[in-house]
Amino acid sequence: MASTPDTITLENLTHKMPRWEYDLPSHLYALVDMGSNGIRFSISDLSPPRTRLLKCIYRERAAISLFDALNSSSSNESLTFQSSVITEVSKTLARFRSIANEFGVPAAHISVFATEAMRKAQNASLMVDAILAASGLDVHVLTPEVEILFGAIGARSGFGGVNGLFLDLGGGSVQMTYLNSSVDGYERAAAQTGKSLPFGAAKLTKVLESADTEAKVTAASTLQENMRCTFAKLQQQFGSLRDTQTNKQQAGVDIYLCGGGFRGYGSILMHTDPIQPYPIPTIGAYTVAGSFFSQTKHMRKLNAEYEGKIHGMSKRRRQQFPAIATVVEALVDAVPRIHSVTFCSGGNREGALFMMLPKDLKENNPLRCLSQVKERIDLETLESLMALMESSLPTNFDLSTVPTIFTLGLGPLFVGDTWARVGGPSDANAAFELHHATHRDPDTPGFTHLARAILGIALCSRWGASLGPSDRQLFANLQKVVSRSSPEANFWAEYIGAVANLLAVVFPVKPDTPDKVEKTVKFRSSIKDGKKKRKVQLVILLSPDARQTPETQDLESCFKNVGKHRDAADETETKVQLTVQRIEL
């Protein structure tokens, strides 16, 4: 007799999923996501102190569409998997199990979960039994609420903090919910108030490719109505979401999208982005304005007419694009005021991992985990250097709304790289840092495109930002990415980079104690507005007892390129005036 598929609900979630604790002998976890469009397998290392990064050390995807397999029969009444499909899937999971064993993943840390296709299959129990026999793995079928939870939290895991609408487009369904990570209990609230709609990319593609015109119209109109109703109910539940649509002082709602279908739409947006070539290759954390996101007619036309390869778009994804665009159009119709849309690399697997973690780890800024500092004295020195650099910012100028190295949580990473590569030529180092920032630590949570651009500009400026023509183009395009958030943030990225350059002149060798930092140099800074330009008046207080006493002109030269090549969106010209005072500190 076939066994009944085990189900994960909000109530039994903590008991069904593996546990995470600091003192476990192994922090390796393997997950299999049996989605409707494909089966994804990954192994992640959640070892402290870098747990929050959800570091994936192996991943693989089997191009098995459970939705297609379930709907291959000509009969609309029988939603069953053929025996050949069951055999193929069970062999695939047996392979995944053997890989997990070779990596040393404990058996208790291996999880398999399934979504829409397995919820619908009449013979899902036969699939479950075959997988158990072939691999020894149990399959857990997620309820719609848990699928909403994993999808939304997986997308949320890629950022330090979020507040917006979350949607996950899979092959069989699309989920919508609202999530504000600053509110206690936001995970359960998102799961309980969200809605799963049976309009996934594969499912909708089948309808749109059929000859039944009435069915096409009905599907599109039903999707739009369900999307409108879901958004209306979410606004009733969450006043802060409602305010994004009714309060004219707000720019609209921020939307976060995950799932392969939405990432495919993001890939076409990136292909047509006004910034060309777009300087950051990954779709994860790619953000566009709501007005650009809404240009579905143009994206449909491009997908139909462009014969070349579109980065990030498989042949199957391009075939499904009309269905994906239909979902996007329903979203745009349901949500009148969209401020921004961010495409997320995280999904169900990242959501499942994130839910295992204690609250203190979940809400940490993940970028701090990239720092390699371990010893207490090194950490204290790092913090002293960060405080010193931050003190170079003008005290009479409000930077609270301007993204900087420090407000984005990039301080430890930036300071740690300031004294790296000191044996190389400055020009080569400037170009290296510019390129390195665009692709380093891929899929790292918190490493948004804005953060990458600001880090690249700042570290390039630390080395003087003297670039050749091709690298100058990359620099300019990164500036354009920054300008979408705040045009003047470009100047402050260059400025902080120049301050780091100055400190590297004062300290040819990286300081090894906070006392050395504090007794050698201090900053005082203010800003003065003129008729045509602003001037940052930076005073450096330098101890005369310093072993290396640099000349004033050497320090002034650190700022010669700051603001020299500003983006057109930054209409304010800002210069730096440096004064050196040699006094006892």
C-alpha positions in Angstrom: 0.0 0.0 0.0 1.4 3.4 -1.0 2.2 5.8 1.8 0.6 9.2 2.2 2.9 12.1 1.4 4.1 13.8 4.5 3.0 17.5 4.7 4.8 20.5 6.3 2.5 23.1 7.8 3.1 26.2 9.8 2.3 24.3 12.9 4.7 21.4 12.5 7.5 23.3 10.6 10.0 23.5 13.5 9.6 19.7 14.1 9.9 18.6 10.5 12.9 20.7 9.4 16.4 20.1 10.6 17.6 22.1 13.6 20.5 24.5 13.8 22.6 25.1 16.9 26.0 26.7 17.6 27.5 23.6 19.0 26.5 21.0 16.5 29.3 18.8 15.2 28.4 19.6 11.6 26.7 22.7 10.1 26.3 21.2 6.6 22.8 21.1 5.2 21.5 19.6 1.9 18.2 20.7 0.4 16.2 19.4 -2.5 13.4 21.6 -3.9 11.1 19.6 -6.2 9.6 22.6 -8.0 7.2 22.5 -10.9 9.8 23.8 -13.4 12.8 21.9 -12.2 14.4 20.0 -9.3 17.1 22.0 -7.5 19.7 20.5 -5.1 22.1 22.4 -2.9 24.5 21.9 0.0 25.1 24.9 2.3 27.7 25.5 5.1 26.1 27.3 8.0 29.1 27.2 10.3 29.6 30.1 12.7 30.7 32.9 12.5 29.6 33.2 8.9 26.2 31.4 9.3 24.2 34.4 8.1 25.8 34.2 4.6 23.9 30.9 4.0 27.0 29.9 2.0 26.2 27.4 -0.8 29.1 25.1 -1.4 27.4 22.9 -4.1 24.4 23.3 -6.3 22.8 21.4 -9.2 19.6 21.6 -11.1 17.8 18.7 -12.9 15.8 19.9 -15.8 12.8 17.8 -14.9 9.5 19.7 -15.2 7.1 18.0 -12.8 4.3 20.3 -14.2 4.9 19.1 -17.7 5.1 15.5 -16.6 1.9 15.9 -14.6 0.1 17.4 -17.6 1.4 15.2 -20.4 -1.7 13.1 -20.4 -4.4 14.1 -22.9 -7.0 13.6 -20.2 -7.7 16.6 -18.1 -9.2 14.5 -15.3 -6.2 12.4 -14.5 -3.2 14.3 -13.0 -0.7 11.5 -12.6 3.0 10.9 -13.1 4.0 8.3 -15.6 6.2 5.5 -14.3 9.1 6.7 -16.4 9.0 10.1 -14.8 8.9 8.5 -11.3 11.9 6.4 -12.2 13.8 9.4 -13.5 13.1 11.5 -10.5 13.9 8.8 -8.0 17.3 8.2 -9.8 18.0 11.9 -9.7 17.4 12.1 -5.9 19.5 9.0 -5.4 22.3 10.8 -7.1 21.8 13.9 -5.0 21.9 11.7 -1.8 25.2 10.2 -2.9 26.7 13.7 -3.4 25.5 14.8 0.0 27.1 11.7 1.5 30.4 12.5 -0.2 30.3 16.0 1.2 29.7 14.6 4.7 26.2 16.0 5.2 24.6 14.3 8.2 21.5 12.3 7.3 19.4 14.3 9.6 20.4 17.5 7.8 19.1 16.4 4.4 15.6 17.7 3.4 13.5 17.1 0.4 10.4 19.3 -0.1 7.9 19.5 -3.0 5.4 22.2 -4.0 2.4 22.7 -6.4 2.9 19.7 -8.8 3.2 17.2 -5.9 0.2 18.8 -4.2 -1.9 18.2 -7.3 -0.6 14.7 -8.4 -3.1 11.9 -7.7 -0.3 9.4 -7.5 2.1 11.5 -5.4 2.4 8.7 -2.9 4.0 6.4 -5.6 6.6 9.1 -6.3 7.3 9.4 -2.6 7.7 5.6 -2.2 10.0 5.4 -5.2 12.2 8.2 -3.9 12.4 6.6 -0.5 13.3 3.2 -2.0 16.0 4.6 -4.3 17.6 7.2 -2.0 16.4 6.6 1.5 15.0 10.2 1.5 11.6 11.2 2.8 9.7 13.8 0.8 7.8 16.6 2.5 5.0 18.4 0.6 4.7 22.1 1.5 1.3 23.5 2.2 0.7 26.8 0.2 1.3 28.8 3.4 4.7 27.2 3.9 5.6 27.7 0.3 4.7 31.4 0.6 6.8 31.5 3.8 9.9 29.8 2.2 9.7 31.9 -1.0 9.3 35.3 0.8 11.9 34.5 3.5 14.3 33.2 0.9 14.0 36.5 -1.0 14.3 38.4 2.3 17.4 36.5 3.3 19.4 38.3 0.6 19.1 41.7 2.4 19.9 43.2 5.7 16.3 44.5 6.2 13.3 44.7 3.9 9.8 46.3 3.8 7.7 45.5 0.8 5.6 43.3 -1.3 7.0 39.8 -2.1 6.1 37.6 -5.0 7.4 34.2 -6.0 6.7 32.9 -9.5 7.2 29.2 -10.0 6.0 26.8 -12.7 2.6 25.9 -11.2 1.8 28.9 -9.0 2.6 32.5 -8.0 2.6 33.6 -4.4 2.1 37.1 -3.0 2.6 38.5 0.5 3.8 41.5 2.4 6.9 41.5 4.7 8.4 44.1 7.0 11.4 42.7 8.8 11.4 45.4 11.4 8.2 44.0 12.9 8.2 41.2 15.4 6.7 37.9 14.0 6.9 39.1 10.4 7.6 35.6 9.1 4.4 34.0 10.3 2.4 37.1 9.4 3.7 36.9 5.8 2.8 33.3 5.6 -0.7 33.6 7.1 -1.8 36.6 5.1 -0.2 35.7 1.8 -2.0 34.0 -1.1 -0.9 31.3 -3.5 -2.5 31.7 -7.0 -2.6 28.8 -9.5 -0.9 30.8 -12.3 2.7 29.6 -12.5 4.8 30.2 -15.6 4.5 26.6 -17.0 0.8 26.4 -16.1 -0.1 29.7 -17.7 2.1 28.9 -20.8 0.0 25.8 -21.5 -3.2 27.8 -21.5 -1.8 30.7 -23.6 -0.4 28.2 -26.2 -3.7 26.4 -26.6 -6.2 27.1 -29.4 -8.9 28.0 -26.9 -9.3 31.8 -27.2 -11.9 31.9 -24.5 -9.7 30.0 -22.1 -6.9 32.5 -22.7 -9.0 35.5 -22.0 -10.6 33.8 -18.9 -7.2 32.9 -17.5 -5.8 36.4 -17.9 -8.8 38.1 -16.4 -9.0 35.6 -13.5 -5.4 36.2 -12.7 -5.9 39.9 -12.7 -8.9 39.7 -10.5 -7.2 37.4 -8.0 -4.1 39.6 -8.0 -6.2 42.7 -7.3 -8.1 40.9 -4.5 -5.0 39.6 -2.9 -3.3 43.0 -2.9 -6.5 44.6 -1.5 -6.6 42.1 1.4 -3.0 42.7 2.2 -3.6 46.4 2.4 -6.4 45.7 4.8 -4.1 43.7 7.0 -1.1 46.0 6.8 -1.5 49.7 7.3 2.0 50.5 6.2 1.4 48.8 2.9 -1.8 50.7 2.4 0.1 54.0 3.1 2.3 53.3 0.1 -0.7 53.6 -2.2 -2.7 56.3 -0.4 -0.1 58.6 1.1 1.1 60.9 -1.7 4.3 61.8 0.3 5.4 58.2 -0.3 6.8 57.1 -3.6 5.0 53.8 -3.7 5.7 50.2 -2.6 9.0 48.4 -3.0 8.5 45.0 -4.6 10.8 42.0 -4.3 10.5 39.2 -6.8 11.9 35.7 -6.7 11.5 32.5 -8.7 12.9 31.6 -12.1 10.0 33.2 -14.1 10.5 36.6 -12.5 14.3 36.4 -12.8 13.8 35.8 -16.5 11.8 39.0 -16.7 14.6 40.8 -14.8 17.1 39.4 -17.3 15.3 41.0 -20.2 15.1 44.3 -18.3 18.8 44.2 -17.7 19.4 43.4 -21.4 17.5 46.7 -22.2 18.6 48.7 -19.2 19.5 52.3 -20.1 22.9 51.7 -18.5 24.8 49.8 -21.2 26.7 47.6 -20.8 25.1 47.0 -17.4 28.2 46.7 -15.1 27.1 44.0 -12.7 26.4 40.6 -14.2 24.2 38.9 -11.5 20.4 39.2 -11.5 20.3 38.9 -7.8 19.6 42.3 -6.1 19.1 44.0 -9.5 16.8 46.9 -8.9 14.7 48.9 -11.4 12.2 51.7 -11.1 8.5 50.8 -11.2 8.1 52.8 -14.5 10.7 50.7 -16.2 9.4 47.5 -14.8 6.0 48.2 -16.2 7.1 48.3 -19.9 5.8 44.9 -20.7 4.9 45.6 -24.3 8.4 46.5 -25.1 9.8 43.4 -23.3 7.3 41.2 -25.1 8.4 42.6 -28.5 12.1 42.2 -27.6 11.6 38.6 -26.6 9.8 37.8 -29.8 12.1 39.6 -32.2 15.6 39.4 -30.7 17.4 36.4 -32.2 20.6 36.5 -30.2 21.3 35.1 -26.7 19.9 37.1 -23.8 22.0 36.6 -20.7 20.1 34.7 -18.0 17.4 33.5 -20.4 17.2 29.8 -21.3 15.2 28.6 -24.4 12.5 27.3 -22.1 12.3 30.6 -20.2 11.9 32.6 -23.4 9.2 30.3 -24.5 7.4 31.0 -21.2 8.0 34.7 -21.5 4.4 35.6 -22.7 3.1 33.9 -19.6 5.6 35.7 -17.4 4.7 39.0 -18.9 1.0 38.3 -18.3 1.7 37.8 -14.6 3.7 41.0 -14.5 0.9 42.9 -16.2 -1.6 41.5 -13.6 0.8 42.7 -10.9 1.1 46.2 -12.4 -2.7 46.4 -12.8 -3.2 45.4 -9.2 -0.6 47.7 -7.7 -1.0 51.3 -9.0 2.0 52.8 -7.3 5.2 50.9 -7.6 8.4 52.6 -6.4 11.0 50.0 -7.2 11.3 46.3 -8.1 14.2 44.2 -6.9 14.9 40.7 -8.3 16.1 38.2 -5.7 18.4 35.2 -6.1 17.1 33.5 -3.0 14.1 31.1 -3.0 12.6 28.2 -1.2 15.9 26.6 -0.2 17.3 29.8 1.2 14.0 30.4 3.0 14.1 27.0 4.6 17.7 27.6 5.8 16.9 31.1 7.1 14.0 29.8 9.1 16.3 27.4 11.0 18.4 30.2 12.4 17.9 32.0 15.7 16.6 35.6 15.6 19.9 37.2 16.5 21.5 35.7 13.5 18.6 36.4 11.1 18.6 40.1 11.8 22.4 40.6 11.6 23.9 42.6 8.7 25.3 39.8 6.6 28.0 41.9 5.0 29.9 42.1 8.3 30.4 38.3 8.0 32.6 38.8 5.0 35.3 40.4 7.2 38.1 37.9 8.2 38.9 39.6 11.5 39.1 37.0 14.4 41.4 38.4 17.1 40.0 40.9 19.6 42.8 43.4 19.1 42.3 43.2 15.3 38.6 43.9 15.7 39.2 46.9 18.0 41.7 48.3 15.5 39.3 47.8 12.6 36.6 49.6 14.5 39.0 52.4 15.4 39.9 52.8 11.7 36.2 52.8 10.7 35.5 55.5 13.3 38.4 57.6 12.1 37.3 57.4 8.4 33.7 58.2 9.4 34.9 61.2 11.3 36.2 62.7 8.0 32.5 63.3 7.0 31.2 66.8 7.6 29.5 67.3 10.9 27.3 70.1 9.5 25.9 68.0 6.6 23.0 65.5 6.8 24.1 62.2 5.2 21.4 60.1 6.9 19.6 59.5 3.6 22.7 59.2 1.4 24.0 55.6 0.9 27.7 55.4 2.0 30.3 52.8 2.8 29.2 53.1 6.4 25.4 53.2 6.1 25.4 50.2 3.8 27.5 48.1 6.3 30.5 48.0 4.0 32.9 49.5 6.6 34.7 46.3 7.7 35.1 45.1 4.1 36.3 48.5 2.9 38.8 49.0 5.7 40.1 45.4 5.4 40.9 46.0 1.7 42.5 49.4 2.1 45.9 48.0 2.8 45.5 45.0 0.4 47.7 44.8 -2.7 50.1 47.5 -1.5 52.8 45.9 -3.5 51.1 46.5 -6.8 50.9 49.6 -9.1 48.2 52.1 -8.1 46.7 52.2 -11.6 46.5 48.4 -11.8 45.0 48.2 -8.3 42.4 50.9 -9.1 41.2 48.9 -12.1 41.3 45.6 -10.2 39.1 46.9 -7.3 36.6 48.3 -9.8 36.2 45.0 -11.5 36.5 42.9 -8.3 33.5 44.7 -6.7 31.2 43.8 -9.6 31.6 40.0 -9.2 33.2 39.2 -5.9 31.3 37.0 -3.4 28.4 36.2 -5.7 24.9 35.7 -4.2 26.2 37.1 -0.8 23.2 38.4 1.2 23.3 42.2 1.5 25.6 42.7 -1.5 23.1 44.8 -3.5 24.1 46.3 -6.9 24.2 49.7 -5.1 26.5 48.3 -2.5 28.8 46.8 -5.1 28.9 50.0 -7.1 29.7 52.2 -4.1 32.4 49.7 -2.9 34.0 49.6 -6.3 34.0 53.4 -6.7 35.4 53.9 -3.1 38.2 51.3 -3.4 39.1 52.5 -6.9 39.4 56.0 -5.5 41.6 54.7 -2.6 44.1 54.0 -5.4 43.7 57.3 -7.1 41.1 56.3 -9.7 43.5 56.7 -12.6 41.9 54.5 -15.3 42.2 53.6 -18.9 39.3 54.2 -21.4 37.5 50.9 -20.9 37.8 51.0 -17.1 36.6 54.6 -17.2 33.4 53.4 -18.9 32.9 50.8 -16.1 33.5 53.6 -13.5 30.9 55.8 -15.2 28.3 53.0 -15.4 28.8 52.2 -11.8 28.2 55.8 -11.0 24.9 55.6 -13.0 23.9 52.7 -10.8 24.6 54.8 -7.7 22.8 57.8 -9.1 19.5 55.9 -9.3 19.5 55.9 -5.5 21.3 59.1 -4.8 23.5 61.1 -7.3 25.5 62.8 -4.6 26.4 59.4 -3.1 29.0 59.1 -5.9 31.0 62.0 -4.5 31.0 60.6 -1.0 32.2 57.2 -2.2 35.1 58.9 -4.0 35.8 61.1 -1.0 35.9 58.2 1.5 38.2 56.3 -0.9 40.5 59.3 -1.0 40.5 59.5 2.8 41.5 55.8 2.9 44.3 56.7 0.4 45.4 59.5 2.7 45.5 57.1 5.7 47.6 54.6 3.7 50.1 57.5 3.2 50.1 58.2 6.9 50.2 54.5 7.8 52.3 52.7 5.1 51.8 49.6 7.2 48.3 48.9 8.5 48.0 49.9 12.2 47.9 46.9 14.5 46.4 48.6 17.6 43.7 51.1 18.1 46.1 53.2 20.3 48.4 53.7 17.3 45.4 55.0 15.2 44.1 57.3 17.9 47.5 58.9 18.8 48.6 59.5 15.2 45.8 61.2 13.3 42.4 62.8 13.8 39.9 64.6 11.4 37.7 67.6 11.6 35.4 68.3 8.7 32.7 70.7 7.7 31.0 71.7 4.4 30.7 75.2 3.0 28.1 76.0 0.4 29.1 78.5 -2.3 27.1 80.1 -5.1 28.2 77.5 -7.7 29.8 74.7 -5.7 30.3 73.2 -2.3 33.6 72.8 -0.5 34.4 70.2 2.0 36.9 71.7 4.5 38.8 68.7 5.9 41.3 69.3 8.6 43.8 66.6 9.4 45.4 66.7 12.8 48.7 64.8 12.5 51.0 63.9 15.4 54.5 65.2 14.9 55.8 62.1 16.6 54.6 59.9 13.8 57.5 57.8 12.3 56.4 58.7 8.8 55.6 62.4 8.5 54.2 62.9 5.0 54.4 66.2 3.2 51.3 68.2 2.9 51.3 68.1 -0.9 51.4 64.2 -0.7 48.2 64.3 1.3 46.5 66.9 -0.9 47.2 64.8 -4.0 45.0 62.0 -2.6 42.0 64.2 -3.4 43.0 65.5 -6.9 40.5 63.2 -8.8 37.6 63.4 -6.3 34.5 64.7 -8.1 36.5 65.2 -11.3 34.4 62.8 -13.4 31.0 63.1 -11.7 27.8 61.6 -13.2 25.5 63.9 -15.1 22.8 63.3 -12.6 24.9 64.9 -9.9 24.3 68.6 -10.5 26.3 69.9 -7.5 30.1 70.4 -7.9 31.9 69.6 -4.7 35.6 70.2 -4.0 37.9 69.2 -1.1 40.1 71.7 0.7 42.7 70.0 2.9 44.4 71.6 5.9 47.2 69.8 7.8 47.9 70.7 11.4 50.7 69.0 13.3 49.8 68.9 17.0 50.1 66.6 19.9 47.1 64.2 20.1 
